[in-house]
């Protein structure tokens, strides 16, 4: 069987003037049966169309904050680094691929930009703008009931990449549930921004116990999924994370 070619959006290092990507993205794609390539950053839309046409699917990777201007807001003090070149490249890639049925997976920043490009908004900074609304009890890894504090969860953990830091509640009628077949899974968490207003065409796939959106999907597409956590760090230790990449590659 031919292995699908997966285009991955790049990181950009201003200080070193280099384009790069974390190797775990590449490793996760390869482990699931795909062939990853790093997409170019500074490229015009016509040239990007040539590259995108050669790919069978696209991974919108994690990274810096998207410009608040793109969802109609001024930039607050707590907003982080913005890379306009990446915002433009990803917007161009999205416009080239959304009308096709080629699968799309968004991770961390990826879920946020997909939501913005479809007309949604994000919290520029969770700690200052988001008020938790606890909607369901915490379940610990060993299955015991947890506490229900009126505080935020750790959404930007200090622990290592493979450490699971909180649970998420998976919506039963969703693409994510089709993949993991569980009401609850445990994830890592490395983000200070998150979806605020869900884009009209997107559907909710998972939330954290304090009610932040953790996964979304586009039901009209064969595979269009965004997740807020980082499964590329977990695919070696978590069956749920590996199955997510396998489902993506199988769709491609």
N, C-alpha and C positions, 0 to 999 in steps of 0.2 A: 504493500500500500504506500502511495506517495505521502511523504511527510509534508504537512502544511507549513507555509512560510508565514511567520508572525512578525509584523512590524511593531517595534516598541518605541514609544516617544522618549526623547533623550533628556538627560539632565545637562545643565550648562554651568560651568565653573568660571565666574567672572575673573577671579584673581589669576587663574592660570590660563584663561582663554581656551578652554577645552570642552569638548562634548564627551559625555560619559554616561554610564548606567551601572547600577549595582549588579554584581554578577549573579545574585540570587534570582533576579528576574529571568536571566538567560538559562540558569540551571533548572528552574521550575518548568519553563517551556520545554526544554529538552527532555526532562524527566517524564513529561506528559505525552511526549511523542511529536513535538513540533520542532521547527528550525527557526530560532530567533535571529532577527537582524535589527540593528539600531538605525532608526530613521534619521535623516539629516535634519539639522536645525535651521540653518540659514539657507532657505531654498524657496524659490517662488512657487506659486500655486500650480502652474503648468508642469513644472519639473516634479513637484510632489505628486501630481496626478500619475505620472509615469511610474514612480516608485510604488504608490498605493495600488495601482492596477496589478502589480506583480505579486502583491501580498494576498494571503487567504484570510487573514484576520488581523486585528489590531489590539494592542495592549496600551492603554493610556496609563502611564506609570505615575508613581508618587513624585513629589518635588515641592518647589516653592509655592507661595501664595499666588493666586490669580488676581489680576488687577480688579479692584472694586468698581472701577469705571464700567466694567463689562456687565455688571448687574445693577448699575444705576446708583452707586453710593460713592461718597467721598471716603478717602483712606483714613482710618483711625490710627491712633498711635500704636496700638498693639498688633496691627497688621505687619506681617514679616516681609522678607525679600520678595520682590516682584521681578520677573524676567519677561519683559515685553516680547522678546523674540520667540519665547516658548509659547506664550499666549496666542500669538499670531499663527505660529506653525500648527498648533493643535486645533485652533479654530478652522484653519484651512483644511486640515486632515479630516476633521469632523464633517465639514460641509461636503467633502468629496466622498465620504463613506456612508453617511447616514441614509442616503437614498438607495444604497445597495443592501443586500442581505448578508454581507460579510460580517462575521461575528466581531463584537467589540466587548472587551473587558476593561473596566476602569478600576484602579487601585489607589486609595487614599486621595491625593490630588485628583486622580483620574475620575473618581465618582463626583467630585465637586465640579470639575470643568464640564463634564457631561451634563450635569444638572443645570449649570449656568448657560451652556450653549442651547439648551432646550427651553430656556426662559425662567429658570428658577433662581434662587438666591442662596447665599451661604452666610453663616456667622463668620465675621472677620476674626473674631477671637472668642472661643468658647468661654473662657474664664470670666470675661467681662460682659458678655452679651447673652449668654444662655442661662435660663432658669430651669433647673431640673423639675420634671414632673414624673414622679415614680408611678409606674403603671402596672408593675407585676413584681412579685417577690424575687429576690436573688436566689439562685440555686448554686451551691458550691460544687466543685469538681467531684466530690465524693457523694453528691446527691442530697446532702443535708440542707435544710432551709437556712438561708443567710439573713442578715439584718437588713433593715430598710431605712437607712439614714436619709435625712432631707438635705443631702449634699451631693456634689458632683462626683461621678466616678473618676478614676484616673484615666483620662483620655490621652495623655502624653506621658507614658510610663518611663520610669528611670531604669527599669530592669532590662535585661538583655532581649535581643530580637525574638528569641524563641519562647520567652516566658509568656504564658497566658495571663491576662490581667483582669478581664471581666467577661461576663456572659453576654450573649445577644439572643433576643427572642425572634425566631424565624416565622414569618407569615406562612401559613399552611398552603394557601393557593398562590405560590410564587415560584419563580425559576430557581431561587436558592433552595427552597424546600425540595424541589425535584432533584436537586443535586445531592444534598446532605441527608434528606429523609429524617430530619430531626426538628423538634420544636425549639431546642436550645443547643447552641454550640458555644465554645469558648475561644476567645481571640486575643491577640496582642493589640496594642493601641499606641500610635505615634502621630498624633495630629492635634493642632490647636484651632483648626477650623472644621466646619461640618455643614451639611445642608441645613438651611433654615426653612425656606419655602420650596416645597417640592415642585419641580416643573410639571405643568399640566398633563403632559403625555406619559410621565413616569409613574410607576406603581411602587408602593412600599414593599420591601422584601424582608427587612429586619430592623429592629430597634434595640438600643441598649436599655438596661433597667431604668436609667434616668431619662429615657425617652428621646435621645438623639437618634437620628436616622443613621443606620449602619449599612444598609444595602438597598438598592433599587434596581428595577428592571423595566424594559420596554416591551410590553406583551405582544406588540404587533410584529416584532422581529424574532427570527429564529433563536438568536442568542445576543442579548444586549444586557449586560450586568455590570453594576458598579458596587464595589465594597469599600468600606472605610478603613478596614484593618489591612494588615500586610501578610497575605497568605504565602507570598514568595519566601518569607523567612520561616514558614512553618511546614512546608510541603514534605520535608524529611521526617518530621515528628508527628504530624497531624494528618490522619486519613481524610478529614474534612477538607483541609487545604489542598491536598493532592487531588482529591476528587473534583474540586473546583477547577483546577487547571486541566484535568483530563476531560471534563465536560466542555470546556472552552475549546480545547484542541480537537475533540471529536466533532464539535459543531463546525470547526474550520475545515 
